[in-house]
Amino acid sequence: MQLLEIAFRHLKLAPLLLLPSNYAFAENLCSRENITNPEIIKCSQETFKKIDETLNKQYRHLIEKLDKKQKNNLTQTQIAWIKFKEKYCDDAYESANYGNEASIDRLSCLTQITSTRLSELIYLRTGVINDGFYKAVSIVNKKITNYDYKQAVAILGGDSDFGKPWENYATKHCSMTLAIYKEDNTRCISRMRFQTPIN
């Protein structure tokens, strides 16, 4: 999500970066005719339910394959993620001042946060990162930082503070990616900051 900010700061990249951003989160739109808030809420609930069910299946598949220590680490990371998700999306709801669209904002937040967690579970299970971060780093590295990879990682990670629950979750998760795939902790934290939607 940070990529759009960077693209607009450096307009030369905007055409390159806007196309992939359209694919960040696929939502199941029940119908384009569903334009009232109750209809949108119902469709959003259905979308969230599907992504949540998929996440739970991935979690079960992953935990079956881990040793006892990593099972415990995954459980603790998942608990930290749930706390972050609930706090972060409740804040999105409250920031909408409990208006007509507050429920839609909260469901959208839950869907996006769950989608990013699903990607992380797939990464833990398969080793495949599918969040676009490293591709974006390559683009920024070449176009903006003149081949300073570390700076490109820092730019894309940004400096957003998502609060203590996020920090707790990200720290636990990045400990797992370091242990399983030797992913550099600084890159992991930047990658996770990059994929967290800004409310």
Secondary structure, DSSP 8 states (H G I E B T S, - for coil): -HHHHHHHHSGGGHHHHHHHHTTSS----S-TT--SHHHHHHHHHHHHHHHHHHHHHHHHHHHHHS-HHHHHHHHHHHHHHHHHHHHHHHHHHHHTTT-TTHHHHHHHHHHHHHHHHHHHHHHHHHS---SSHHHHHHHHHHHTSSS-HHHHHHHHH------HHHHHHHHHHHHHHHHHH---HHHHHHHHHHHS---
